[in-house]
């Protein structure tokens, strides 16, 4: 049987990938949304919901077409999740929320070897987002892939660890009877073969890290790192063995000593546009470094990241520029909105 799912790192030759879809762009600003995006929205006045303009949606669709054409020209198979063109309200026994779109495929899943792992979402509107991928994952399962779902939190207010946001100015009431539960996203984890680096800023994340370590067993070393609030791929991203792309804002002392020996390509954010200033920005200024490696040389990068493009060229890479005008508004870049399904990789140690 041919291997249908296989990916151990972020850089080996990409053969098949899932690319997200930006329908519908409606967000409910509940407590889970506020906690997850706290650093991005703490200085903004927000209501109970938010919806980017149709212009943002239409231009994002145009940019996605260009991105997908780039992938197909490289003979990469592109799959898409189910499109939600209208808002569906979902309910648990404890709350209700609008079902999120399926734009950021990297967030709620992680591929470890031949295994699809659905992670434990931290935002209520994303609780059933995995259903939009069920048809694809069923095809992969029928083709021989393993398929696991991590324990999901109830996402009650008392299930969150508030220490990270509280230390950064969070002033809303916090429940007295806290009961932390597992919560984590795939984008918190850097995959480097047998070594997985798991960004943790809360006890929820650490519980997720412990679950992943126990689940994978002795073949993998899961290391805790503390670089950012949630997703690590907007601060640190491995481009090939021995080379990291790192935001200039990262304190190098926070990197594991093994990774400090690697070559560093520094990323400096570009100035945001007037249109971005008028919108609620769900991603940090570092989203321009959220690139997608097609192999150990070719890297898809936002076309306006001229300094980064030049730096990549100087370090022997072949950057492929592509428009992505609204990544900060939508909350992700080329790495965020893709899920590697198959790369020409095998389980190795790079440290």
N, C-alpha and C positions, 0 to 999 in steps of 0.2 A: 504494500500500500504506500502511495506517495505521501510524504509529510505535508499536511495541509496547513498546520499552524506550527511555526517555529521561529522564535525570536529571543535572543539572549542578551542583546545590547542595543545601543542607539545608532550604530554606525555601519554594520555590515550591509552588503548589497541588499537593497529592498526589492522584494518581488511582489508582495501583495499588501494592500493597506486599506483601511476603512477611513473615509473622509466624511466628516459631519455635515449636517444640513441646517441652515439658519431659519427654520420655520418653527414656531411662531415666536416672535421676540417680545414676549410678555414676561414680566418679572413681578412677583409679589414680595414686598419689602417686609417680611415677617422677622421674627427674632432670629431664626436660623440664617436668613440672608444677611442680616446685620452683623452677626458674629463672623460669618465666613468672609465677607467683604469689608470688614471693619476698617482696615487701614486705608482702603480705597475710598470709602464714603464718609469717614468720620468727620470731615470738615465740610460736608455738603448737606443741604437741607433736602430731605427725602420724604415722600408721602407714603402711601400704602402700596403703591404699585408704580411700575416704570415700564415704558415701551419706547424703544428707539423709533425714529421716523421710518416711513416707507423707503425714503431715499437711502438710508443706511442698509436696509434689507436688500434693496435692488442692486446697489453697488457691491454689496458683499456677494451676491449671487454672481455678478459679472466677474469679480475677482476669483471666486471659487472655480468658475469655468476655466479661467486662465491657469490656475493652479493644477486642476485636474488634467488639462491638456499637457502641461509640463510632465506630469507623472506618466501619462500614457505614452508620450514620446520617448520616455526612458524604459518603455516596455514593462511598466509596473501595472499590475491588475488593481483596479480601483473599485471598491464596493461602497454602497451608501446605506445608511440606516433608513428606517421608515420615516416619512415626512408627516409632520403634524401641521396642517394648514389652519387649524382652529384650536382654540384653547379648550382642553378637557380638564374638568375638575376631578381630582383624585382625593380619596378619603382613606384614612386609617381609623382605628378606634379612638384616636386621640386628637386628630386635627384634620383639616382639609386644605388643599393647595392646588393651584393650577399645575398641570403636568408640564414640565420643562421641555424645550426643544432638544434636539440631538446634535448640537453644534460641536461641543468639545469632547470628542470621543476618548481622548487620553485620560480624562478626569475619572471616570467611573469604572474603568477596566485597566487591567495590566496583563500583558502576555509574558509568561515565564516559561521558556522552552516551548513545549507543545500544549501548554495549559492556558486556558482563558480563565481569569479570575475577575469576577464582578466584585467591586469594592463596596464599602459601606458609606453611602452618601451622607453629607453633613448638612444639606439644604433640603427642606421638605419638598419643594417643587421638583426635586431631582429623584425622589424616592422610587418612582416607577419608570424613570428614564431608560433603564435597562431593557424594558419591554420593547422599545423601539429598535433594539438590536436582536431580538429573540429569533427572528427568521434567519438572520445571518449566522448567529451562533449555533442554531440547530443544524444548519448545513455543515458547519465546521465539526460539530460533534458527530454527525453521521459520517463524516470523513475520517474520523479517528482521533479528533482532539479531545483532551480532557477539559472539563468545564466545572468550575467551582464558584459558589456564591458565598462571600464572607458574611458573617453575622451582621444583621442590620440593627442599628439602634432604633428605639421607639421615637427618638427625636423630640422627647419632652424637654421642656426648659431645664428641668433638673438633671438631665443626662449630659449636659455640657460642662466642660472645664473652662471656667471664665478667667483663669489666672492671666493668660496672655493678653487678652483685651483689657482686663482691669488694670494691668500694669501700664497700659498705653492710653488710659483716660476714659474707659467705658464707665458710664455713670448710671445706667439703668439698674433697676432692682434685680438682685440675684437670688434665686431660691435658696432657702436655708438647708433643705434636705437633698443635697446633691448626690446623685448616683451616676457616676460616669459610665458610659458604655462605648463600645468600639465604634469609631468613626475614622475613615481615612479615604483618600483619593489615590488613584494610580499615579497621578502627576506629582505625588510627593516622593516618588521612588526613582532613583537613578539606577539603571540596570547595567552592571558591568560584569557580565558573565556570572561567576560563582559568588560575586560580591554585590550586594544590593544596599544602597545608601538611602535610608528612610528619614525624610525630614519630619521632625516632631517639634511642635510648639505647645502641645497640650497632652493631658493624660489620655484623652480620647485617641490621639494619634499613637501614643506609646502602647496602648492596648491593641491597636491595629497592627503595630509593628510586632508585638509579641505573638499575636495570632498568626501573622504571615510566617514568622520564623518557625513556629511550631508546625505549621501546615507544610512548609517546604522541606523541613528536616535537615539532615546533616550535609546534604549536597550544596547548601547555600549558607553564606555568612551574611546576616542582616545587621547592618551597622546603623546606629542612631546618629543623625547629624541635626544641628539646630541653626539653620541658615536664615529661615524666613517664617512667615505665618503658616502658609499652606504649601503651595506648589513650588517645587525647587527649580523647575525648568525655566523660570524667569530670572534666575540668579546664577545657576551653574548648569552647564550642559556638556557632557563629554562628546567630542567630535570624532575621535579615534583613540586607540590605545596610546596614552602618553600626552594627549592634548585636550585641554579643557577650554571651553568658552565661559568666561566669568564676568559678571557685572562689576564695574569699578566700585560699586557701593558695598561689596562683600568684604567683610573682615577675614583675611586669609587665615587668621588663627582659628577660625571656626571650621575650616576644612580639615578633614582627617589628615594626619601627617603623611599617609601614603600618597594622597592626592596633591599635596603641596610640592611633591617632586616632579609632577607633570608640567609640561609647557603650558603657559597661560596665554590665551588671546583675550584681551580686555575689551569689554563692551561699555561704551558711553552712550546713554540715551540721547535721542534727538529731540528737538523742541516740539511740543505738541501743537497741533493746528488750532485755529479759532473754532472750527466745528467741534473738535474734541472737547474744548473747554466748555462748550454749551451743553454737553451731554454728561450723563452719569458714567464715569469711567470705571469699568469693572476689572481692568488689568492695570498693572503698574507701568511706569515709563520704560521698564526693562523688557516689555513684550517684544520689542524689535530683535532681541537675541533669541527668541523662541523659534529657532530654525529647525528644518527637517533635513537630516542627512540621508541621502540616497545611497551613498557608499562612503568609503573613507576619504573621498575627494570631493564629490559633488554635494552641494548644500543649497537647498532652496531658502532664500532670504528675502525679506521685504525690500522692494526696489529702492525705497528712499533711505535705506541704511547704508549710505555711501561710505562712511568711515569703516563700518564693519565689513563691507564688501572688499574694500582695499586691504584690510587687515587679513582677511581670509586668503586673498590672493598671495599676499606676502608670505603666508605660512604654507603654501603649496596646495591650497584648496581651489576648487572650481565653483565659485558661487553662481547660482542661477537666480537672477532677480525676478520677483513676481509682485504684482500689486496686492496689497492687503490693507485697504484704507481705514478699516474700522475695527482693527484688532483690539484696541483699548476699550472701545465701547462694548464689543461682544464678549470680551474677557479672555482672549487667547490668540495665539499665533499659529504658524504652520505645524509646530510640534503639538500644541494643545488640541488642534482640531483633527488630528490623525491618530490612528491606532495601528501600529505595525502588526500585521498578521503573520507575515513570513519574510524572513531575511535569510541569506545564505550564511548562517552562523551556527556555531556549536558551543557547548558549554566549556568555557575556559576560565582560567584565572589570569587577571591582568595586573595584579598587585604583587 
